[in-house]
Amino acid sequence: MQKFIELLESQLGYSEKASGYTKFGEWYGKNVEFDADYSGAPWCEMYLSWAAHKLGYEEWVGQFAWTVAHAKWFKEQDAWGKKPKPGAFVYYDWSGSNDLDNIDHVGIVTKVEGDKIFTIEGNIDGGVAKRKERDTGKVVGYGYPEQIKARLDEDAAREAAEAKKKAEEQASVPPGPGTDVGVLQMPDESLTGGSEATEETKEDTGSQRPHPRSEGSP
């Protein structure tokens, strides 16, 4: 996640253009949601999705444009909670309802000090990517990408171990009846008989040449 944060930091100060255009929205519309124009849409989520794509983290960070859907995804992945920590996605509801369906905004936590969190957020303060210092009064919850990655890594390691075990078991099983591959050998007499038969055939063939027919013969 440190690489992820560093990539977001490289975009600090980015500001949306006329009509709310951002490169993050344009990228999202061309690479994730192919049937819609997101170039002028609210972009706090797409800023994070763009960074995930750049680093190849899509599977465990997610690719979303809507904060509510992304928060619910974290919850479905069993990677949702109330504790802030660096690398966690932080979801806000400005009304303070603490309801996932009312989430308005997202950022990423870079540091925690007491009851203060320090974040990087896109589309804030007039459409800019900025660092923010916040209390947690408006926080609905946190999504933890690293928890998803850890689970995926465990699943991959288990599948690899099972595949290796299966291959070893198959290799240790002795071949069954009829599985040995040998060399086909013909009896000597068959080979000899075949040779003699060939010679006889040659002689017979030669003795039965057709006689030339004279002109006028019936």
C-alpha positions as CSV (number, residue, x, y, z in Angstrom):
1,M,0.0,0.0,0.0
2,Q,3.0,2.3,0.4
3,K,3.5,2.2,-3.4
4,F,-0.2,2.9,-3.8
5,I,0.0,6.0,-1.5
6,E,3.1,7.2,-3.3
7,L,1.4,7.1,-6.6
8,L,-1.6,9.1,-5.3
9,E,0.9,11.6,-3.8
10,S,2.3,12.1,-7.3
11,Q,-1.1,13.4,-8.3
12,L,-1.5,15.9,-5.4
13,G,-2.7,19.3,-6.7
14,Y,-4.4,17.8,-9.7
15,S,-7.6,19.9,-10.3
16,E,-10.6,19.1,-12.4
17,K,-11.0,21.1,-15.6
18,A,-14.0,22.7,-17.3
19,S,-17.3,20.9,-16.8
20,G,-15.7,18.7,-14.1
21,Y,-13.4,16.9,-16.6
22,T,-10.7,14.7,-15.1
23,K,-8.2,12.3,-16.6
24,F,-9.3,9.8,-14.0
25,G,-12.9,9.9,-15.2
26,E,-11.9,9.6,-18.8
27,W,-9.7,6.6,-18.0
28,Y,-12.5,4.9,-16.1
29,G,-15.1,5.3,-18.9
30,K,-12.7,3.8,-21.4
31,N,-11.3,1.0,-19.3
32,V,-13.8,-0.1,-16.7
33,E,-17.4,1.1,-17.7
34,F,-17.2,1.1,-21.5
35,D,-20.8,2.1,-22.0
36,A,-20.8,5.5,-20.1
37,D,-19.0,8.8,-20.1
38,Y,-17.4,9.4,-16.7
39,S,-15.0,12.1,-17.8
40,G,-17.1,14.8,-15.9
41,A,-18.3,12.6,-13.0
42,P,-17.4,12.9,-9.3
43,W,-14.0,11.3,-9.2
44,C,-12.9,10.6,-5.6
45,E,-13.4,6.8,-6.2
46,M,-12.0,6.8,-9.7
47,Y,-8.8,8.5,-8.5
48,L,-8.2,5.4,-6.3
49,S,-9.3,3.0,-9.0
50,W,-6.9,4.6,-11.5
51,A,-4.0,4.1,-9.1
52,A,-5.0,0.5,-8.4
53,H,-5.0,-0.2,-12.2
54,K,-1.6,1.5,-12.7
55,L,0.0,-0.9,-10.1
56,G,-2.0,-4.0,-11.0
57,Y,-3.8,-4.0,-7.7
58,E,-7.4,-4.3,-9.2
59,E,-8.2,-7.6,-7.8
60,W,-7.8,-6.7,-4.1
61,V,-8.4,-2.9,-4.2
62,G,-11.3,-2.9,-6.6
63,Q,-12.4,-0.8,-9.5
64,F,-15.3,1.5,-8.7
65,A,-16.8,4.9,-9.4
66,W,-19.5,4.8,-6.7
67,T,-18.5,5.0,-3.1
68,V,-21.5,3.1,-1.8
69,A,-20.8,0.1,-4.1
70,H,-17.2,0.0,-3.1
71,A,-17.9,0.2,0.6
72,K,-20.4,-2.7,0.3
73,W,-17.8,-4.7,-1.7
74,F,-15.3,-4.4,1.1
75,K,-18.0,-5.6,3.5
76,E,-18.8,-8.6,1.3
77,Q,-15.1,-9.4,1.2
78,D,-15.0,-9.4,5.0
79,A,-12.6,-6.5,4.9
80,W,-14.6,-3.8,6.5
81,G,-14.3,-2.3,10.0
82,K,-14.2,0.8,12.3
83,K,-10.5,1.0,13.0
84,P,-8.4,3.5,11.1
85,K,-5.0,2.5,9.9
86,P,-2.6,3.5,7.1
87,G,-3.6,2.0,3.8
88,A,-7.3,1.7,4.7
89,F,-9.9,3.4,2.5
90,V,-12.0,5.8,4.6
91,Y,-15.7,6.4,3.8
92,Y,-17.6,9.5,4.9
93,D,-21.2,10.4,5.3
94,W,-21.3,14.2,5.7
95,S,-24.8,13.9,7.4
96,G,-23.3,11.7,10.1
97,S,-25.9,8.9,9.6
98,N,-23.3,6.1,9.7
99,D,-25.2,4.4,7.0
100,L,-23.4,2.7,4.0
101,D,-26.2,3.8,1.6
102,N,-25.5,7.5,2.5
103,I,-21.8,7.5,1.9
104,D,-20.7,10.6,0.1
105,H,-16.9,10.5,-0.2
106,V,-13.8,8.3,0.1
107,G,-10.1,8.8,0.7
108,I,-7.1,6.8,1.9
109,V,-5.6,7.0,5.3
110,T,-1.9,7.8,5.4
111,K,-1.4,8.3,9.2
112,V,-3.3,8.0,12.4
113,E,-2.6,10.2,15.5
114,G,-5.0,9.8,18.4
115,D,-8.5,10.6,17.2
116,K,-7.2,12.3,14.0
117,I,-6.7,10.7,10.7
118,F,-4.5,12.1,7.9
119,T,-5.6,11.3,4.4
120,I,-5.2,11.8,0.6
121,E,-8.5,12.5,-1.1
122,G,-9.5,13.4,-4.7
123,N,-12.4,15.7,-5.7
124,I,-12.3,17.7,-2.4
125,D,-12.3,21.5,-1.8
126,G,-13.5,22.5,-5.2
127,G,-12.3,19.4,-7.2
128,V,-8.7,19.0,-6.1
129,A,-6.5,16.1,-5.0
130,K,-5.3,17.0,-1.6
131,R,-4.0,15.9,1.8
132,K,-6.5,16.3,4.6
133,E,-6.5,16.1,8.4
134,R,-9.9,15.0,9.8
135,D,-11.6,13.8,12.9
136,T,-13.6,10.6,12.7
137,G,-17.0,12.0,13.4
138,K,-18.3,11.7,9.9
139,V,-16.6,8.3,9.1
140,V,-18.9,5.5,8.3
141,G,-16.2,2.8,8.2
142,Y,-13.0,1.6,6.6
143,G,-12.2,-0.8,3.9
144,Y,-8.9,-2.8,4.2
145,P,-7.4,-3.8,0.8
146,E,-4.5,-5.6,2.4
147,Q,-6.9,-8.0,4.2
148,I,-8.3,-9.0,0.8
149,K,-4.8,-9.5,-0.6
150,A,-3.8,-11.7,2.3
151,R,-6.8,-13.9,1.8
152,L,-6.1,-14.2,-2.0
153,D,-2.5,-15.0,-1.3
154,E,-3.5,-17.8,1.1
155,D,-6.0,-19.2,-1.3
156,A,-3.3,-19.2,-4.1
157,A,-0.8,-20.9,-1.8
158,R,-3.3,-23.6,-0.7
159,E,-4.3,-24.3,-4.3
160,A,-0.6,-24.6,-5.3
161,A,0.1,-27.0,-2.4
162,E,-2.9,-29.1,-3.3
163,A,-1.9,-29.3,-7.0
164,K,1.7,-30.3,-5.9
165,K,0.4,-33.0,-3.6
166,K,-1.9,-34.4,-6.3
167,A,1.0,-34.4,-8.8
168,E,3.2,-36.2,-6.3
169,E,0.5,-38.8,-5.5
170,Q,0.0,-39.5,-9.2
171,A,3.8,-39.9,-9.7
172,S,4.1,-42.4,-6.9
173,V,1.4,-44.8,-8.2
174,P,3.0,-47.8,-10.0
175,P,1.7,-48.4,-13.5
176,G,-1.2,-50.8,-13.7
177,P,-1.6,-53.9,-16.0
178,G,-1.3,-53.2,-19.6
179,T,0.3,-49.8,-19.1
180,D,3.9,-51.0,-19.8
181,V,5.2,-50.1,-23.2
182,G,7.3,-52.8,-24.8
183,V,8.8,-53.6,-28.2
184,L,6.7,-55.8,-30.5
185,Q,8.8,-58.8,-31.8
186,M,7.8,-61.2,-34.5
187,P,8.7,-64.9,-34.2
188,D,11.8,-65.8,-36.3
189,E,9.9,-68.4,-38.3
190,S,7.3,-65.9,-39.3
191,L,10.0,-63.6,-40.5
192,T,11.7,-66.4,-42.4
193,G,8.4,-67.7,-43.8
194,G,7.6,-64.2,-44.9
195,S,10.9,-63.9,-46.7
196,E,10.5,-67.3,-48.5
197,A,6.9,-66.5,-49.5
198,T,8.2,-63.3,-51.0
199,E,10.8,-65.1,-53.1
200,E,8.2,-67.7,-54.2
201,T,5.8,-65.0,-55.2
202,K,8.5,-63.4,-57.3
203,E,9.2,-66.7,-59.1
204,D,5.5,-67.4,-59.7
205,T,5.0,-63.9,-61.0
206,G,7.8,-64.2,-63.4
207,S,6.6,-67.6,-64.8
208,Q,3.2,-66.2,-65.6
209,R,4.1,-63.5,-68.0
210,P,1.5,-63.0,-70.7
211,H,2.4,-64.2,-74.2
212,P,2.4,-61.6,-76.9
213,R,-0.6,-61.9,-79.2
214,S,0.0,-62.0,-82.9
215,E,-1.9,-59.8,-85.2
216,G,-5.2,-61.2,-86.4
217,S,-5.5,-63.7,-83.5
218,P,-8.9,-63.9,-82.0
